[in-house]
Amino acid sequence: MNKVSIIGILATILVFGGLITYSYKHEKTKEELIETLGAR
């Protein structure tokens, strides 16, 4: 039970962290591309 609950908690954290990181990078991707193209 303990191992299962720990794995579940870690999986949940990884899932939420992945979604937050993906959404953050996805939103910043356009800005970074514009800045990169503008710099060049």
mmCIF entry with sequence, helices, sheets and N, C-alpha, C, O atoms, coordinates in Angstrom:
data_MODEL
# 
_entry.id   MODEL 
# 
_entity.id                         1 
_entity.type                       polymer 
_entity.pdbx_number_of_molecules   1 
# 
_entity_poly.entity_id                      1 
_entity_poly.type                           'polypeptide(L)' 
_entity_poly.nstd_linkage                   no 
_entity_poly.nstd_monomer                   no 
_entity_poly.pdbx_seq_one_letter_code       MNKVSIIGILATILVFGGLITYSYKHEKTKEELIETLGAR 
_entity_poly.pdbx_seq_one_letter_code_can   MNKVSIIGILATILVFGGLITYSYKHEKTKEELIETLGAR 
_entity_poly.pdbx_strand_id                 A 
# 
loop_
_entity_poly_seq.entity_id 
_entity_poly_seq.num 
_entity_poly_seq.mon_id 
_entity_poly_seq.hetero 
1 1  MET n 
1 2  ASN n 
1 3  LYS n 
1 4  VAL n 
1 5  SER n 
1 6  ILE n 
1 7  ILE n 
1 8  GLY n 
1 9  ILE n 
1 10 LEU n 
1 11 ALA n 
1 12 THR n 
1 13 ILE n 
1 14 LEU n 
1 15 VAL n 
1 16 PHE n 
1 17 GLY n 
1 18 GLY n 
1 19 LEU n 
1 20 ILE n 
1 21 THR n 
1 22 TYR n 
1 23 SER n 
1 24 TYR n 
1 25 LYS n 
1 26 HIS n 
1 27 GLU n 
1 28 LYS n 
1 29 THR n 
1 30 LYS n 
1 31 GLU n 
1 32 GLU n 
1 33 LEU n 
1 34 ILE n 
1 35 GLU n 
1 36 THR n 
1 37 LEU n 
1 38 GLY n 
1 39 ALA n 
1 40 ARG n 
# 
_struct_asym.id          A 
_struct_asym.entity_id   1 
# 
_struct_conf.conf_type_id            HELX_P 
_struct_conf.id                      HELX_P1 
_struct_conf.pdbx_PDB_helix_id       AA1 
_struct_conf.beg_label_comp_id       ASN 
_struct_conf.beg_label_asym_id       A 
_struct_conf.beg_label_seq_id        2 
_struct_conf.pdbx_beg_PDB_ins_code   ? 
_struct_conf.end_label_comp_id       ALA 
_struct_conf.end_label_asym_id       A 
_struct_conf.end_label_seq_id        39 
_struct_conf.pdbx_end_PDB_ins_code   ? 
_struct_conf.beg_auth_comp_id        ASN 
_struct_conf.beg_auth_asym_id        A 
_struct_conf.beg_auth_seq_id         2 
_struct_conf.end_auth_comp_id        ALA 
_struct_conf.end_auth_asym_id        A 
_struct_conf.end_auth_seq_id         39 
_struct_conf.pdbx_PDB_helix_class    1 
_struct_conf.details                 ? 
_struct_conf.pdbx_PDB_helix_length   38 
# 
_struct_conf_type.id          HELX_P 
_struct_conf_type.criteria    ? 
_struct_conf_type.reference   ? 
# 
loop_
_atom_site.group_PDB 
_atom_site.id 
_atom_site.type_symbol 
_atom_site.label_atom_id 
_atom_site.label_alt_id 
_atom_site.label_comp_id 
_atom_site.label_asym_id 
_atom_site.label_entity_id 
_atom_site.label_seq_id 
_atom_site.pdbx_PDB_ins_code 
_atom_site.Cartn_x 
_atom_site.Cartn_y 
_atom_site.Cartn_z 
_atom_site.occupancy 
_atom_site.B_iso_or_equiv 
_atom_site.pdbx_formal_charge 
_atom_site.auth_seq_id 
_atom_site.auth_comp_id 
_atom_site.auth_asym_id 
_atom_site.auth_atom_id 
_atom_site.pdbx_PDB_model_num 
ATOM 1   N N  . MET A 1 1  ? 0.850  -1.203 0.000   1.00 0.00 ? 1  MET A N  1 
ATOM 2   C CA . MET A 1 1  ? 0.000  0.000  0.000   1.00 0.00 ? 1  MET A CA 1 
ATOM 3   C C  . MET A 1 1  ? 0.887  1.255  0.000   1.00 0.00 ? 1  MET A C  1 
ATOM 4   O O  . MET A 1 1  ? 0.640  2.194  -0.756  1.00 0.00 ? 1  MET A O  1 
ATOM 5   N N  . ASN A 1 2  ? 1.917  1.260  0.851   1.00 0.00 ? 2  ASN A N  1 
ATOM 6   C CA . ASN A 1 2  ? 2.771  2.445  0.928   1.00 0.00 ? 2  ASN A CA 1 
ATOM 7   C C  . ASN A 1 2  ? 3.462  2.708  -0.415  1.00 0.00 ? 2  ASN A C  1 
ATOM 8   O O  . ASN A 1 2  ? 3.489  3.840  -0.898  1.00 0.00 ? 2  ASN A O  1 
ATOM 9   N N  . LYS A 1 3  ? 4.019  1.648  -1.010  1.00 0.00 ? 3  LYS A N  1 
ATOM 10  C CA . LYS A 1 3  ? 4.710  1.817  -2.286  1.00 0.00 ? 3  LYS A CA 1 
ATOM 11  C C  . LYS A 1 3  ? 3.734  2.307  -3.350  1.00 0.00 ? 3  LYS A C  1 
ATOM 12  O O  . LYS A 1 3  ? 4.066  3.186  -4.145  1.00 0.00 ? 3  LYS A O  1 
ATOM 13  N N  . VAL A 1 4  ? 2.540  1.744  -3.364  1.00 0.00 ? 4  VAL A N  1 
ATOM 14  C CA . VAL A 1 4  ? 1.549  2.132  -4.370  1.00 0.00 ? 4  VAL A CA 1 
ATOM 15  C C  . VAL A 1 4  ? 1.170  3.601  -4.204  1.00 0.00 ? 4  VAL A C  1 
ATOM 16  O O  . VAL A 1 4  ? 1.090  4.344  -5.182  1.00 0.00 ? 4  VAL A O  1 
ATOM 17  N N  . SER A 1 5  ? 0.940  4.011  -2.958  1.00 0.00 ? 5  SER A N  1 
ATOM 18  C CA . SER A 1 5  ? 0.536  5.401  -2.717  1.00 0.00 ? 5  SER A CA 1 
ATOM 19  C C  . SER A 1 5  ? 1.666  6.358  -3.090  1.00 0.00 ? 5  SER A C  1 
ATOM 20  O O  . SER A 1 5  ? 1.423  7.417  -3.669  1.00 0.00 ? 5  SER A O  1 
ATOM 21  N N  . ILE A 1 6  ? 2.903  5.984  -2.756  1.00 0.00 ? 6  ILE A N  1 
ATOM 22  C CA . ILE A 1 6  ? 4.048  6.840  -3.085  1.00 0.00 ? 6  ILE A CA 1 
ATOM 23  C C  . ILE A 1 6  ? 4.173  6.965  -4.598  1.00 0.00 ? 6  ILE A C  1 
ATOM 24  O O  . ILE A 1 6  ? 4.370  8.064  -5.117  1.00 0.00 ? 6  ILE A O  1 
ATOM 25  N N  . ILE A 1 7  ? 4.058  5.835  -5.312  1.00 0.00 ? 7  ILE A N  1 
ATOM 26  C CA . ILE A 1 7  ? 4.154  5.860  -6.776  1.00 0.00 ? 7  ILE A CA 1 
ATOM 27  C C  . ILE A 1 7  ? 3.037  6.722  -7.352  1.00 0.00 ? 7  ILE A C  1 
ATOM 28  O O  . ILE A 1 7  ? 3.252  7.493  -8.288  1.00 0.00 ? 7  ILE A O  1 
ATOM 29  N N  . GLY A 1 8  ? 1.850  6.585  -6.786  1.00 0.00 ? 8  GLY A N  1 
ATOM 30  C CA . GLY A 1 8  ? 0.724  7.381  -7.270  1.00 0.00 ? 8  GLY A CA 1 
ATOM 31  C C  . GLY A 1 8  ? 0.961  8.868  -7.077  1.00 0.00 ? 8  GLY A C  1 
ATOM 32  O O  . GLY A 1 8  ? 0.670  9.676  -7.959  1.00 0.00 ? 8  GLY A O  1 
ATOM 33  N N  . ILE A 1 9  ? 1.492  9.218  -5.915  1.00 0.00 ? 9  ILE A N  1 
ATOM 34  C CA . ILE A 1 9  ? 1.767  10.640 -5.637  1.00 0.00 ? 9  ILE A CA 1 
ATOM 35  C C  . ILE A 1 9  ? 2.832  11.160 -6.598  1.00 0.00 ? 9  ILE A C  1 
ATOM 36  O O  . ILE A 1 9  ? 2.683  12.239 -7.171  1.00 0.00 ? 9  ILE A O  1 
ATOM 37  N N  . LEU A 1 10 ? 3.905  10.392 -6.773  1.00 0.00 ? 10 LEU A N  1 
ATOM 38  C CA . LEU A 1 10 ? 4.977  10.824 -7.683  1.00 0.00 ? 10 LEU A CA 1 
ATOM 39  C C  . LEU A 1 10 ? 4.442  10.950 -9.105  1.00 0.00 ? 10 LEU A C  1 
ATOM 40  O O  . LEU A 1 10 ? 4.770  11.903 -9.812  1.00 0.00 ? 10 LEU A O  1 
ATOM 41  N N  . ALA A 1 11 ? 3.616  9.987  -9.528  1.00 0.00 ? 11 ALA A N  1 
ATOM 42  C CA . ALA A 1 11 ? 3.055  10.038 -10.878 1.00 0.00 ? 11 ALA A CA 1 
ATOM 43  C C  . ALA A 1 11 ? 2.198  11.285 -11.039 1.00 0.00 ? 11 ALA A C  1 
ATOM 44  O O  . ALA A 1 11 ? 2.276  11.969 -12.060 1.00 0.00 ? 11 ALA A O  1 
ATOM 45  N N  . THR A 1 12 ? 1.384  11.582 -10.035 1.00 0.00 ? 12 THR A N  1 
ATOM 46  C CA . THR A 1 12 ? 0.525  12.775 -10.107 1.00 0.00 ? 12 THR A CA 1 
ATOM 47  C C  . THR A 1 12 ? 1.360  14.039 -10.208 1.00 0.00 ? 12 THR A C  1 
ATOM 48  O O  . THR A 1 12 ? 1.054  14.930 -11.001 1.00 0.00 ? 12 THR A O  1 
ATOM 49  N N  . ILE A 1 13 ? 2.421  14.120 -9.402  1.00 0.00 ? 13 ILE A N  1 
ATOM 50  C CA . ILE A 1 13 ? 3.292  15.312 -9.429  1.00 0.00 ? 13 ILE A CA 1 
ATOM 51  C C  . ILE A 1 13 ? 3.941  15.428 -10.806 1.00 0.00 ? 13 ILE A C  1 
ATOM 52  O O  . ILE A 1 13 ? 4.006  16.521 -11.369 1.00 0.00 ? 13 ILE A O  1 
ATOM 53  N N  . LEU A 1 14 ? 4.421  14.312 -11.350 1.00 0.00 ? 14 LEU A N  1 
ATOM 54  C CA . LEU A 1 14 ? 5.074  14.351 -12.656 1.00 0.00 ? 14 LEU A CA 1 
ATOM 55  C C  . LEU A 1 14 ? 4.084  14.789 -13.732 1.00 0.00 ? 14 LEU A C  1 
ATOM 56  O O  . LEU A 1 14 ? 4.430  15.575 -14.613 1.00 0.00 ? 14 LEU A O  1 
ATOM 57  N N  . VAL A 1 15 ? 2.848  14.281 -13.660 1.00 0.00 ? 15 VAL A N  1 
ATOM 58  C CA . VAL A 1 15 ? 1.839  14.633 -14.658 1.00 0.00 ? 15 VAL A CA 1 
ATOM 59  C C  . VAL A 1 15 ? 1.529  16.126 -14.591 1.00 0.00 ? 15 VAL A C  1 
ATOM 60  O O  . VAL A 1 15 ? 1.560  16.815 -15.611 1.00 0.00 ? 15 VAL A O  1 
ATOM 61  N N  . PHE A 1 16 ? 1.232  16.623 -13.394 1.00 0.00 ? 16 PHE A N  1 
ATOM 62  C CA . PHE A 1 16 ? 0.907  18.050 -13.250 1.00 0.00 ? 16 PHE A CA 1 
ATOM 63  C C  . PHE A 1 16 ? 2.117  18.905 -13.629 1.00 0.00 ? 16 PHE A C  1 
ATOM 64  O O  . PHE A 1 16 ? 1.975  19.915 -14.319 1.00 0.00 ? 16 PHE A O  1 
ATOM 65  N N  . GLY A 1 17 ? 3.299  18.501 -13.179 1.00 0.00 ? 17 GLY A N  1 
ATOM 66  C CA . GLY A 1 17 ? 4.509  19.248 -13.516 1.00 0.00 ? 17 GLY A CA 1 
ATOM 67  C C  . GLY A 1 17 ? 4.746  19.271 -15.015 1.00 0.00 ? 17 GLY A C  1 
ATOM 68  O O  . GLY A 1 17 ? 5.135  20.295 -15.577 1.00 0.00 ? 17 GLY A O  1 
ATOM 69  N N  . GLY A 1 18 ? 4.509  18.133 -15.661 1.00 0.00 ? 18 GLY A N  1 
ATOM 70  C CA . GLY A 1 18 ? 4.695  18.059 -17.110 1.00 0.00 ? 18 GLY A CA 1 
ATOM 71  C C  . GLY A 1 18 ? 3.715  18.966 -17.838 1.00 0.00 ? 18 GLY A C  1 
ATOM 72  O O  . GLY A 1 18 ? 4.089  19.659 -18.785 1.00 0.00 ? 18 GLY A O  1 
ATOM 73  N N  . LEU A 1 19 ? 2.458  18.961 -17.394 1.00 0.00 ? 19 LEU A N  1 
ATOM 74  C CA . LEU A 1 19 ? 1.448  19.814 -18.037 1.00 0.00 ? 19 LEU A CA 1 
ATOM 75  C C  . LEU A 1 19 ? 1.804  21.284 -17.857 1.00 0.00 ? 19 LEU A C  1 
ATOM 76  O O  . LEU A 1 19 ? 1.717  22.068 -18.802 1.00 0.00 ? 19 LEU A O  1 
ATOM 77  N N  . ILE A 1 20 ? 2.203  21.656 -16.649 1.00 0.00 ? 20 ILE A N  1 
ATOM 78  C CA . ILE A 1 20 ? 2.551  23.063 -16.387 1.00 0.00 ? 20 ILE A CA 1 
ATOM 79  C C  . ILE A 1 20 ? 3.766  23.454 -17.228 1.00 0.00 ? 20 ILE A C  1 
ATOM 80  O O  . ILE A 1 20 ? 3.781  24.515 -17.852 1.00 0.00 ? 20 ILE A O  1 
ATOM 81  N N  . THR A 1 21 ? 4.790  22.584 -17.241 1.00 0.00 ? 21 THR A N  1 
ATOM 82  C CA . THR A 1 21 ? 5.998  22.888 -18.009 1.00 0.00 ? 21 THR A CA 1 
ATOM 83  C C  . THR A 1 21 ? 5.685  22.986 -19.494 1.00 0.00 ? 21 THR A C  1 
ATOM 84  O O  . THR A 1 21 ? 6.168  23.887 -20.179 1.00 0.00 ? 21 THR A O  1 
ATOM 85  N N  . TYR A 1 22 ? 4.858  22.037 -20.001 1.00 0.00 ? 22 TYR A N  1 
ATOM 86  C CA . TYR A 1 22 ? 4.519  22.042 -21.427 1.00 0.00 ? 22 TYR A CA 1 
ATOM 87  C C  . TYR A 1 22 ? 3.752  23.300 -21.790 1.00 0.00 ? 22 TYR A C  1 
ATOM 88  O O  . TYR A 1 22 ? 4.060  23.950 -22.789 1.00 0.00 ? 22 TYR A O  1 
ATOM 89  N N  . SER A 1 23 ? 2.752  23.650 -20.985 1.00 0.00 ? 23 SER A N  1 
ATOM 90  C CA . SER A 1 23 ? 1.939  24.836 -21.278 1.00 0.00 ? 23 SER A CA 1 
ATOM 91  C C  . SER A 1 23 ? 2.811  26.086 -21.201 1.00 0.00 ? 23 SER A C  1 
ATOM 92  O O  . SER A 1 23 ? 2.670  26.993 -22.022 1.00 0.00 ? 23 SER A O  1 
ATOM 93  N N  . TYR A 1 24 ? 3.722  26.139 -20.206 1.00 0.00 ? 24 TYR A N  1 
ATOM 94  C CA . TYR A 1 24 ? 4.594  27.311 -20.064 1.00 0.00 ? 24 TYR A CA 1 
ATOM 95  C C  . TYR A 1 24 ? 5.506  27.444 -21.275 1.00 0.00 ? 24 TYR A C  1 
ATOM 96  O O  . TYR A 1 24 ? 5.641  28.528 -21.844 1.00 0.00 ? 24 TYR A O  1 
ATOM 97  N N  . LYS A 1 25 ? 6.141  26.320 -21.673 1.00 0.00 ? 25 LYS A N  1 
ATOM 98  C CA . LYS A 1 25 ? 7.041  26.357 -22.828 1.00 0.00 ? 25 LYS A CA 1 
ATOM 99  C C  . LYS A 1 25 ? 6.252  26.664 -24.100 1.00 0.00 ? 25 LYS A C  1 
ATOM 100 O O  . LYS A 1 25 ? 6.726  27.402 -24.964 1.00 0.00 ? 25 LYS A O  1 
ATOM 101 N N  . HIS A 1 26 ? 5.061  26.104 -24.214 1.00 0.00 ? 26 HIS A N  1 
ATOM 102 C CA . HIS A 1 26 ? 4.257  26.316 -25.418 1.00 0.00 ? 26 HIS A CA 1 
ATOM 103 C C  . HIS A 1 26 ? 3.896  27.793 -25.559 1.00 0.00 ? 26 HIS A C  1 
ATOM 104 O O  . HIS A 1 26 ? 3.889  28.331 -26.666 1.00 0.00 ? 26 HIS A O  1 
ATOM 105 N N  . GLU A 1 27 ? 3.598  28.445 -24.442 1.00 0.00 ? 27 GLU A N  1 
ATOM 106 C CA . GLU A 1 27 ? 3.244  29.863 -24.492 1.00 0.00 ? 27 GLU A CA 1 
ATOM 107 C C  . GLU A 1 27 ? 4.475  30.711 -24.798 1.00 0.00 ? 27 GLU A C  1 
ATOM 108 O O  . GLU A 1 27 ? 4.377  31.718 -25.500 1.00 0.00 ? 27 GLU A O  1 
ATOM 109 N N  . LYS A 1 28 ? 5.632  30.310 -24.274 1.00 0.00 ? 28 LYS A N  1 
ATOM 110 C CA . LYS A 1 28 ? 6.858  31.089 -24.467 1.00 0.00 ? 28 LYS A CA 1 
ATOM 111 C C  . LYS A 1 28 ? 7.507  30.811 -25.823 1.00 0.00 ? 28 LYS A C  1 
ATOM 112 O O  . LYS A 1 28 ? 8.354  31.583 -26.271 1.00 0.00 ? 28 LYS A O  1 
ATOM 113 N N  . THR A 1 29 ? 7.118  29.715 -26.479 1.00 0.00 ? 29 THR A N  1 
ATOM 114 C CA . THR A 1 29 ? 7.765  29.345 -27.736 1.00 0.00 ? 29 THR A CA 1 
ATOM 115 C C  . THR A 1 29 ? 7.609  30.447 -28.773 1.00 0.00 ? 29 THR A C  1 
ATOM 116 O O  . THR A 1 29 ? 8.585  30.833 -29.417 1.00 0.00 ? 29 THR A O  1 
ATOM 117 N N  . LYS A 1 30 ? 6.389  30.958 -28.942 1.00 0.00 ? 30 LYS A N  1 
ATOM 118 C CA . LYS A 1 30 ? 6.149  32.004 -29.938 1.00 0.00 ? 30 LYS A CA 1 
ATOM 119 C C  . LYS A 1 30 ? 6.967  33.243 -29.626 1.00 0.00 ? 30 LYS A C  1 
ATOM 120 O O  . LYS A 1 30 ? 7.580  33.823 -30.522 1.00 0.00 ? 30 LYS A O  1 
ATOM 121 N N  . GLU A 1 31 ? 6.983  33.655 -28.364 1.00 0.00 ? 31 GLU A N  1 
ATOM 122 C CA . GLU A 1 31 ? 7.738  34.855 -27.983 1.00 0.00 ? 31 GLU A CA 1 
ATOM 123 C C  . GLU A 1 31 ? 9.226  34.650 -28.235 1.00 0.00 ? 31 GLU A C  1 
ATOM 124 O O  . GLU A 1 31 ? 9.908  35.552 -28.723 1.00 0.00 ? 31 GLU A O  1 
ATOM 125 N N  . GLU A 1 32 ? 9.732  33.457 -27.901 1.00 0.00 ? 32 GLU A N  1 
ATOM 126 C CA . GLU A 1 32 ? 11.156 33.194 -28.097 1.00 0.00 ? 32 GLU A CA 1 
ATOM 127 C C  . GLU A 1 32 ? 11.496 33.191 -29.579 1.00 0.00 ? 32 GLU A C  1 
ATOM 128 O O  . GLU A 1 32 ? 12.539 33.708 -29.978 1.00 0.00 ? 32 GLU A O  1 
ATOM 129 N N  . LEU A 1 33 ? 10.618 32.607 -30.406 1.00 0.00 ? 33 LEU A N  1 
ATOM 130 C CA . LEU A 1 33 ? 10.866 32.589 -31.846 1.00 0.00 ? 33 LEU A CA 1 
ATOM 131 C C  . LEU A 1 33 ? 10.888 34.014 -32.389 1.00 0.00 ? 33 LEU A C  1 
ATOM 132 O O  . LEU A 1 33 ? 11.758 34.367 -33.185 1.00 0.00 ? 33 LEU A O  1 
ATOM 133 N N  . ILE A 1 34 ? 9.934  34.827 -31.960 1.00 0.00 ? 34 ILE A N  1 
ATOM 134 C CA . ILE A 1 34 ? 9.877  36.221 -32.429 1.00 0.00 ? 34 ILE A CA 1 
ATOM 135 C C  . ILE A 1 34 ? 11.140 36.966 -31.999 1.00 0.00 ? 34 ILE A C  1 
ATOM 136 O O  . ILE A 1 34 ? 11.719 37.713 -32.787 1.00 0.00 ? 34 ILE A O  1 
ATOM 137 N N  . GLU A 1 35 ? 11.566 36.764 -30.753 1.00 0.00 ? 35 GLU A N  1 
ATOM 138 C CA . GLU A 1 35 ? 12.767 37.447 -30.267 1.00 0.00 ? 35 GLU A CA 1 
ATOM 139 C C  . GLU A 1 35 ? 14.001 36.964 -31.022 1.00 0.00 ? 35 GLU A C  1 
ATOM 140 O O  . GLU A 1 35 ? 14.879 37.756 -31.362 1.00 0.00 ? 35 GLU A O  1 
ATOM 141 N N  . THR A 1 36 ? 14.061 35.650 -31.282 1.00 0.00 ? 36 THR A N  1 
ATOM 142 C CA . THR A 1 36 ? 15.216 35.101 -31.998 1.00 0.00 ? 36 THR A CA 1 
ATOM 143 C C  . THR A 1 36 ? 15.270 35.647 -33.414 1.00 0.00 ? 36 THR A C  1 
ATOM 144 O O  . THR A 1 36 ? 16.330 36.067 -33.878 1.00 0.00 ? 36 THR A O  1 
ATOM 145 N N  . LEU A 1 37 ? 14.134 35.646 -34.104 1.00 0.00 ? 37 LEU A N  1 
ATOM 146 C CA . LEU A 1 37 ? 14.101 36.168 -35.471 1.00 0.00 ? 37 LEU A CA 1 
ATOM 147 C C  . LEU A 1 37 ? 14.392 37.668 -35.473 1.00 0.00 ? 37 LEU A C  1 
ATOM 148 O O  . LEU A 1 37 ? 15.075 38.172 -36.364 1.00 0.00 ? 37 LEU A O  1 
ATOM 149 N N  . GLY A 1 38 ? 13.873 38.372 -34.477 1.00 0.00 ? 38 GLY A N  1 
ATOM 150 C CA . GLY A 1 38 ? 14.099 39.817 -34.401 1.00 0.00 ? 38 GLY A CA 1 
ATOM 151 C C  . GLY A 1 38 ? 15.563 40.125 -34.133 1.00 0.00 ? 38 GLY A C  1 
ATOM 152 O O  . GLY A 1 38 ? 16.110 41.087 -34.671 1.00 0.00 ? 38 GLY A O  1 
ATOM 153 N N  . ALA A 1 39 ? 16.202 39.297 -33.290 1.00 0.00 ? 39 ALA A N  1 
ATOM 154 C CA . ALA A 1 39 ? 17.606 39.524 -32.963 1.00 0.00 ? 39 ALA A CA 1 
ATOM 155 C C  . ALA A 1 39 ? 18.472 39.306 -34.204 1.00 0.00 ? 39 ALA A C  1 
ATOM 156 O O  . ALA A 1 39 ? 19.445 40.027 -34.426 1.00 0.00 ? 39 ALA A O  1 
ATOM 157 N N  . ARG A 1 40 ? 18.111 38.312 -35.004 1.00 0.00 ? 40 ARG A N  1 
ATOM 158 C CA . ARG A 1 40 ? 18.896 38.026 -36.201 1.00 0.00 ? 40 ARG A CA 1 
ATOM 159 C C  . ARG A 1 40 ? 18.563 39.041 -37.280 1.00 0.00 ? 40 ARG A C  1 
ATOM 160 O O  . ARG A 1 40 ? 19.118 38.980 -38.377 1.00 0.00 ? 40 ARG A O  1 
# 
